[in-house]
Amino acid sequence: QVQLVESGGGLVQPGGSLRLSCVASGFTFGDYAMSWVRQTPGKGLEWVASIDNRSSKTYYTDSVKGRFTVSRDNPNNMLYLQMNNLKPEDAARYYCAQDRYLVPRPRHSGQILTWDAYDSWGQGTQVSVAA
């Protein structure tokens, strides 16, 4: 049974940093691309970042480029999202998600997804950005 468990969310001031983690189990982690998606009441599920199975390629929505970094540790079944220079508009619930293939399915900047966009999702971790 696939399980994805996120952690690392919290309250941070604008300009601050957080590192989100996602531990995966129940599948061969190194055989799948992974992604981060965030959800807000106003926007729905917004794609944030993706990484292929070997960390060769990473992809980001435009609004987080240069501030967020997605990475993975395959031997330890871990996915990370380092978030720097956080802005109030980054406040959301962040989910890690398992893709279906070695490489991420193509997403465009700002793409709004539905829950069937990925095969498995974690329960999410809340990020709040406020002074």
Backbone torsions as a table, in degrees:
resi	resn	phi	psi	omega
1	GLN	NA	126.2	-179.2
2	VAL	-70.9	132.7	174.1
3	GLN	-133.9	134.9	175.0
4	LEU	-128.8	124.8	-176.5
5	VAL	-127.7	115.0	-179.8
6	GLU	-90.8	154.7	174.4
7	SER	-155.5	169.3	174.6
8	GLY	105.3	-4.6	178.1
9	GLY	-72.0	172.2	179.3
10	GLY	164.8	-168.9	178.6
11	LEU	-99.7	130.2	-179.8
12	VAL	-139.7	151.1	177.8
13	GLN	-77.9	155.3	173.7
14	PRO	-53.9	137.0	-175.9
15	GLY	90.3	-9.8	-179.4
16	GLY	-81.7	-178.0	-176.8
17	SER	-130.9	151.6	171.6
18	LEU	-143.2	152.8	173.2
19	ARG	-122.7	114.8	177.2
20	LEU	-89.0	144.9	177.7
21	SER	-125.6	152.3	176.2
22	CYS	-140.9	119.0	176.6
23	VAL	-99.8	131.5	-175.2
24	ALA	-109.9	147.6	175.5
25	SER	-153.5	161.8	176.2
26	GLY	90.2	0.6	177.0
27	PHE	-154.2	167.6	179.2
28	THR	-81.4	95.8	-170.7
29	PHE	-53.3	-42.6	-175.4
30	GLY	-70.6	-2.6	179.7
31	ASP	-97.2	1.9	-173.6
32	TYR	-134.6	142.1	166.2
33	ALA	-68.0	156.8	-179.9
34	MET	-134.5	157.6	-177.5
35	SER	-142.3	161.5	169.9
36	TRP	-115.8	136.8	179.8
37	VAL	-134.1	143.2	177.9
38	ARG	-122.2	153.5	-176.5
39	GLN	-129.2	130.1	171.4
40	THR	-127.8	156.1	-179.4
41	PRO	-59.9	-34.5	-175.6
42	GLY	-81.0	-33.6	-173.3
43	LYS	-103.2	-19.9	-173.6
44	GLY	84.0	-148.5	-177.6
45	LEU	-91.2	110.8	-178.4
46	GLU	-107.1	126.2	175.3
47	TRP	-65.1	136.3	-177.0
48	VAL	-113.4	-52.6	-174.3
49	ALA	-160.1	154.8	176.4
50	SER	-140.8	157.3	178.1
51	ILE	-142.9	140.3	179.2
52	ASP	-76.6	178.6	-169.7
53	ASN	-68.5	-26.7	-176.4
54	ARG	-107.5	12.6	-178.0
55	SER	62.7	24.1	179.1
56	SER	-79.0	-32.5	-176.1
57	LYS	-134.4	138.1	173.3
58	THR	-126.8	153.3	-175.9
59	TYR	-139.1	143.9	-176.1
60	TYR	-139.4	148.3	167.8
61	THR	-70.1	150.1	-171.7
62	ASP	-57.6	-36.9	-172.8
63	SER	-67.9	-14.6	-179.1
64	VAL	-114.1	-4.1	-179.6
65	LYS	-59.0	134.2	-179.6
66	GLY	85.5	-11.0	179.7
67	ARG	-116.5	-34.9	-177.9
68	PHE	-108.4	147.0	175.6
69	THR	-134.7	123.7	176.3
70	VAL	-96.4	139.1	178.8
71	SER	-150.1	168.2	-179.6
72	ARG	-146.7	155.9	177.2
73	ASP	-127.1	93.4	-173.4
74	ASN	-63.0	-43.3	-179.8
75	PRO	-58.4	-26.9	-178.8
76	ASN	-107.9	9.5	176.1
77	ASN	55.7	44.1	-176.9
78	MET	-120.1	141.3	173.3
79	LEU	-120.7	141.3	-177.5
80	TYR	-130.0	155.1	169.3
81	LEU	-137.2	106.6	174.8
82	GLN	-85.6	122.7	-176.3
83	MET	-118.9	115.7	179.6
84	ASN	-113.9	161.3	178.4
85	ASN	47.6	52.7	-176.1
86	LEU	-66.3	144.4	-179.0
87	LYS	-118.5	157.9	178.9
88	PRO	-54.8	-32.5	-178.8
89	GLU	-74.2	-6.6	174.4
90	ASP	-83.7	-9.4	-179.8
91	ALA	-62.5	126.9	-175.8
92	ALA	-176.8	174.1	167.9
93	ARG	-94.3	127.4	-175.8
94	TYR	-104.7	130.9	-179.5
95	TYR	-117.9	141.4	165.8
96	CYS	-95.5	150.0	-174.6
97	ALA	-142.9	143.4	179.3
98	GLN	-92.3	126.2	176.1
99	ASP	-83.4	177.9	-175.1
100	ARG	-94.0	-19.1	-171.5
101	TYR	-128.7	-179.4	177.6
102	LEU	-66.1	-35.9	-179.7
103	VAL	-108.6	150.4	-177.8
104	PRO	-67.7	145.4	170.0
105	ARG	-65.0	139.2	-176.1
106	PRO	-62.0	135.9	174.7
107	ARG	-128.9	149.4	174.9
108	HIS	-102.7	159.3	-177.2
109	SER	-57.3	130.8	178.8
110	GLY	78.9	8.2	-175.5
111	GLN	-63.7	133.2	176.2
112	ILE	-96.8	129.6	-173.2
113	LEU	-109.6	170.5	168.8
114	THR	-115.1	170.2	-174.6
115	TRP	-66.4	-16.2	177.7
116	ASP	-88.7	8.3	-180.0
117	ALA	-68.4	-25.7	-180.0
118	TYR	-132.6	159.0	-175.1
119	ASP	-74.5	-35.4	-178.8
120	SER	-144.5	148.4	-178.5
121	TRP	-131.3	151.4	168.7
122	GLY	-82.9	-173.2	-179.0
123	GLN	-88.7	-12.4	177.1
124	GLY	93.0	158.4	175.1
125	THR	-136.9	136.3	-172.2
126	GLN	-87.0	132.4	174.7
127	VAL	-117.0	124.8	177.0
128	SER	-119.5	136.4	-179.3
129	VAL	-126.3	110.2	-177.3
130	ALA	-155.9	150.9	179.5
131	ALA	-75.5	NA	NA
